[in-house]
């Protein structure tokens, strides 16, 4: 059943955060340009006003060093073209009509275009983004959906997660994201490239300039990270709010907790249970095995304790891109609890022909598996047919 199209109240504060993000990008390029100009202009002014060259030619040496650092910083600002690497198995709409119907319904509720590419990924995560183009222009929408999430969520919980991701499209987060990301990577690249001239800074006078430049860059980058991650955390809260409007408050809360539960065991489950069978040329039912693994008494108790500890002790850190789970749930609980469609069916049922989907996923996820070589084995038959 399609969701009704929502009438969503705009929040002026989110527009201010978007403006802040744009200002960060512009300000970063201006800061680096001014710092680069200072590396050349200040030595030139100081020594030109001195009226005569120093006895050992330090003025020329410092000016040349300033030119080198300035050129290095400006060169590092030029955005590099990044090759897109598929994050997982590309899902075909005709092969998984139920899954894409859910995606279409959530997109319609927020009046957003659907992603062009949807990938099945091997993380306990879901994400959306814009890929390709230059600095976001000419890009295409993509979405990644974690197989562990589909395996451990109900359809209702999965809808809430989908709605949260589409809310990032709705809020324009994915449009601004490439600019902020490229700005951060440019600053990092400046650090790396300026670091390559560090051997020249062993000379005492040049070392002072090098120390001043790197210190200013460090302070600025720390401030940039703090501000950008603060904006990111506000965007997550807004996406949670919109997800509640689309899919229901309790479904989102349950979905967030399900993500933590799956994340706590997925790496161990894959390494200890799935990978050994893969090494013998067979593939067990991944989703079914994960739910069984999580239901084991010792594992279930450990997951519950881990969740309780996180809800009790986790605190906001200035460099976190997401708010603590406790804060997200507390904020969501203050929202109105509108009635939402309930579907307790496992979300993994949205993948048609699950056996074939998991085989293709494993072939994509593990590099050294030859396509068509895996023997699919139910968990109840692993001992007899494999080990």
N, C-alpha and C positions, 0 to 999 in steps of 0.2 A: 504494500500500500504506500503510495507516494506521500511524502510529508507536505504539509501546507506551507506555502511560501510565507516567510516571516516578515513582520514589520518590526524592524530593529531600531531602537533609539540610538542615535549617534552620540558618542561621548567626545566632547571637545578636548578632554585631556589626552585622548589617543592621537588627535591631530597635532597637539603640542609635542607629543613624544616623537611623532613622525618628523616634525620640523626640527626637533633636537637631533634626530638621526641624520637628517640632511646637513644640518649645521656642522655636525661632527666630521662628516666626509669632506665638506668644503674647507672647514677649519684645519683639518689635517694636512691637506695639500698646501694651504697657505702657510702653515707653520713650517713645513719642511722647506718650502721655497724661500721663506724669510731667513731660516737658519742657514740655508746654503748661501744665500746672498751675504749674510753676515760673515761667513767664513772667508769670503773674499774681500768684502768692502771694509771691514774693520781693520784687518792687517794693512790694507792699502792706505787707509786714512791715517793710522797711527804713524806709519813709517814715512809717509809723504810729508806729514807735518813736522817730522823730526828734522827735515832739511838735509840730512845726509845719511848715507848708508852706514850701517853698523860695521864695526871693525872686522867681524868674521862673516859678514853677509847673511846674518840671521834674518834680516828683513825679507830678502828674496826667498830664503828657504821657507819661512813661515807662510809667505804669500803663495808659493807653489804648493805647499801642503794644504793650505786652505782651498785652493783651486781643485786639488785632487779630491778632497772630502766633499766639496760642493758638487762636483761632477758626479761623484759616486752616488750621492743622495738623490740628485735629480734623475739620474739614469735609473735608479731603483724604483722611482715612481711610475715609470712606464709600465702599464699593465701587461702581463704576459698572457698569451692565449693558452688556455687550459684545455687539454683534450678531455672530452667527457668519457668516463668509463661507467658502463652500466653497473648499478649497485647490486643487481641481483637478476633473477629470472624474469624476463619480460612476459607479462601475462597477456593473453589474447582475449579480446572481448567475446568472441564467438565461442571460445572454449569454457568460459566461466560467466555465463549470463547472470546468474544470481548475484555474484559479487559485484559486477558492474551495474546491476540494477540498484544495489544499495548505494554505490558511489553516485549514480545519476540522481537518486532521490535526495541525497544530502546536498549535492550541488544545486539542485533546483530550489531547495528550501532557502539557501543563501543567495540564490540568483548568481551563481558563479559558474564559469565554464569548467567542464571536466578536464582532468589532466590528459595530455596526449598519450603519455606512457605510464603504465602502472607496473611496478616491479615487486616480486616476492623476494624478500630479503631474509638473511639469517641472523637478524638482530631482534631483541625484545623491544622493538621500537616501531614507530610509524613516522613518516616525515613527508613534507611536500617541499617543492622548490621550483625555481626557474633555472633551466640549464641551457647552455648554448648562447649564441649571440655575443655581443660585446657590451660589458658592463650592464647586462640585463636587457639591452635592446635586441630585438629579434630572437628572444629566448622562447623556449617551450616549457609548458608545465609538466612536471613529473611527480609521481607519488611512489613511496616505498611502504610496503606493508609487511610486517614481520610474521613469518610462519609461526614462531612461538606464541605470538599474540592470538592469531587465529585459532591456535590449538588449545588455548586456555581460557578464552573469553566466550561469553554468550553473544548471540547476534545483537542484543540490545546494548551490551557493553561495547561491542565493536562499533556500533553506530555512533556512540558517544565519542569514541576515539577518532572516527572518521570526521565527525562534525568539528572536533577540536582542530584537526589539521586543515579542513576547509576554511575554518575561521581565520587561519593565517593568510589564506588567499584573500578572504573578504577584507581583512584589516590592512592589506597592502604590505604585510610583513615580508613576503617573498619578493616583492618588487624592490624594496629598499635593501633587503638582505645582501644581494650581490655587491652593491656599492660598499656597504659596511665591511663585508668580508674582504673585498679587494683592498680596501684601505688598510685593514689590519695586516694583511699579507704583505702589502707594500712597506709598512713600517718594519715588519719582521725582516723583509729583504734588505732594507736599509741597514738594520743592525748587522746582518750577516756580511754585507758588502763593505760597510765601513770597518768592520772587524778585520777585513782582509788587508787593510793598510796599517794595522796595528804595529807591525815591525818597524815602520818608519817613526812611530811615536816613541821609540826607545830614546830618541834624542830629547833631552830634558825640555827644551822650549816647545817642541812639537807635541810632547806628551801632555802639556798643559792644555793645548787646544783640543787634543783628542779627548781628554777627560771631560772638558766642558761640554763638548758636542754630544758625547755618548750619555753623559748625565742628563742633559736636557731632553734627549730622545727617550731615555728611560722614564723620566718623570711624565713626559707627555703620553707615552704608550700606556703607562699604568693608569693615568687619568682617562684615556680613551677606553681602555678595557672596563674600567669601573662604570663609566657612563653608558657605554653600549650594552653592557650586561644588565644594568639597571633597566634600560629600555626593554631589553629582551624579556626580563622577568615580568614587566608590566604587560607586554604583549601576550605572554602565556596566561596571565590572569584573565585578560580580555577574551582570549580564545576559549578558556574554560567557561566563561559566562555565556558565550554564544553557543557552545556545545550543549549547555544545560537547556537553553531555549529550544534547541532542535531535538535533542535526544533524551532529555530528562536529567534532573539533578542526581538522583541515586545511581542511575546507570553510569554517569561519568565517575562518581566516587568509586563505585565498584570496579570500573575499568581502570582507573588509576592504581588501585590496589592490586588488580590482576597483573598490571605491567610490572610492579615491584616483585610480586611473587614469581612470575616467570623469569625475570631478570636474575633473581637470586640463584636459580638452579640451572638455567639453560646452558651456560658454559660447562658446568660439571657433567650434566646429562649428555651433552654432545661428546665430550672428551672420553668419558668412562663407559658410556653405553652404546652410542651410535658409531663412533669412529672405529672401535675395534672390529665391529661387524663389517663396516665398509672396507677395512683392510683385507677382509677375506672374500671380497667380491659380492657382498650381499648388502641389502638395505632393509632395515626394519621400518615398520610404520612409525614415522617420526612423531607425528602429532599424538597418536594413541599412546606411544611409549612415554612421551613427556607427561601426559596427564596421569598415567600409571605411576611414573616416577615421583611426581609431586604428591600423590596420594599415599605413598609409603609412610607409615607412622612416624619414623624418625625424621624423614625429610619434611613432612608436613609440619611437625612440631618446630623444626629449625626455621622453616619459612615464617611461621607465625611469630616466633620470637624476634626474627630479623625485622619483620614489619612493625612490631610493637616498639622495638628499640628505635627504629627510624622515626616513627610518629612521635616518640617521646623526646628524642635527643637531637634530631637534625635541626640545624639552624641556618639562617641565610648567610652566605658568604659573598663578599663583594665581587668575586670573579665567577660566580655561578650564573649560567644562562637561564636556569629554571629555578623557580621558587621551591623551597622545601615542600615535600609531599604534605606535611602537616598543615602548612600555610595554605596550600591550594585547596585542601579539603575544607578547612575552616572557612575560607572565603566563599567556596561554593555552597556550603551549608546555610549561608546567610541569604542566598538567592531564593526567589519563589520556586516552589516545587510544582511546576505544571505537569499535568498528566502526559505521559508519553507512551507510545506503543511498546509493548513488552513482547519479547521473543526469547525464550530461554533455550532455544536450540543452540548447540555448539556452533560457533562462528566458522569452524573448519568445514562445515557442511556447505558453505558458500563456494568452495572450490569443487568444481565438477571433476569426476574421475580422479579422486584423491590419490590413488596409487600412482597414476601417471604423473600427476603434478609433483608429488614428492620425489619421484625418480628424476624428473627434469630439474627440480630444485637442487638435489644432491649433486648432479652432474655439473651444474652451474656453480655451486658453492665450493666444491672441492676441485682444485685444479687438476689433480693427477688421475681423475676418473675418466676412462674412455667411454664416450656415449654409447649406450646400448649394452654395456657390459654388466650392469647390476642385476642381481636376482632379488626380487622383492619378496620379503619374508614377514609374515605376521609375527608379533611378539610371542605368541603361544607356541610357535614352531621353531623359534631360534635355536633352542637347545638341541632339538632333534635334527634339524636340517643344516645348521651352520656350525655351532660349537661342539 
